[in-house]
Amino acid sequence: MEERREISRVDYSAKGVVVICDTGEKFFVETKNVSPLGMGIMMPAETPEIVGKDIIIIASTLIMYADVNRQEKNGDGTYTVGISARQFTPEVLQYLFKHIAE
């Protein structure tokens, strides 16, 4: 896979949840690496095409609002997904605070 990142990522293995902002769909994921500007994650085979979507990812001790910039299918049907961090908007923060107890 061609390196497209501006800042090197470090290994960061954790279970997480991805929420697709416009639909509210949730998927359990596993993070692979992280930087202040993005993250690499593994998503299940039943994940729809989400390139270009806004997402929120919650993984262990970190919450990131991000754009999905690539989604590549692996041999086992899962997906390797690259995301780029976005600045939180008031609407996203309001969503997080509203749903934090769920």
Residue pairs with C-beta under 8 A, 6 or more apart in sequence:
1 72
1 80
4 70
4 82
5 35
5 37
5 38
6 37
7 35
7 36
7 37
8 35
9 33
9 34
9 35
9 38
9 39
9 40
10 33
10 34
10 35
11 32
11 33
12 31
12 32
12 33
12 34
12 39
12 59
13 30
13 31
13 32
14 30
14 31
14 59
14 60
14 62
15 28
15 29
15 30
15 31
15 59
15 60
16 28
16 29
16 30
16 31
16 41
16 57
16 58
16 59
16 60
17 26
17 27
17 28
17 29
17 57
17 58
17 59
18 26
18 27
18 29
18 41
18 43
18 55
18 56
18 57
19 25
19 26
19 55
19 56
19 57
19 58
20 26
20 27
20 50
20 53
20 54
20 55
21 53
21 54
21 55
21 56
21 92
21 95
22 53
22 54
25 48
27 43
27 44
27 47
28 44
29 41
29 42
29 43
29 44
29 57
29 59
29 81
30 41
30 42
31 39
31 40
31 41
31 42
31 57
31 59
31 60
32 39
32 40
32 41
32 42
32 80
33 39
33 40
34 40
34 62
36 85
37 84
37 85
38 66
38 69
38 82
38 83
38 84
38 85
39 57
39 59
39 64
39 66
39 82
39 83
39 85
40 80
40 81
40 82
40 83
41 57
41 59
41 80
41 81
41 83
42 74
42 78
42 79
42 80
42 81
43 71
43 78
43 79
43 81
44 78
44 79
45 76
45 77
45 78
45 79
47 71
47 79
47 81
49 71
50 68
50 71
50 81
51 68
51 69
51 70
51 71
52 67
52 68
53 67
53 68
54 65
54 66
54 67
54 86
55 65
55 66
55 67
55 68
55 83
56 63
56 64
56 65
56 66
56 92
56 95
56 96
57 63
57 64
57 66
57 83
63 96
64 83
64 85
65 85
65 86
65 87
65 88
65 89
65 92
66 83
66 84
66 85
66 86
67 83
67 84
67 86
68 81
68 82
68 83
69 82
69 83
69 84
70 81
70 82
71 79
71 80
71 81
71 82
72 79
72 80
72 81
73 79
74 80
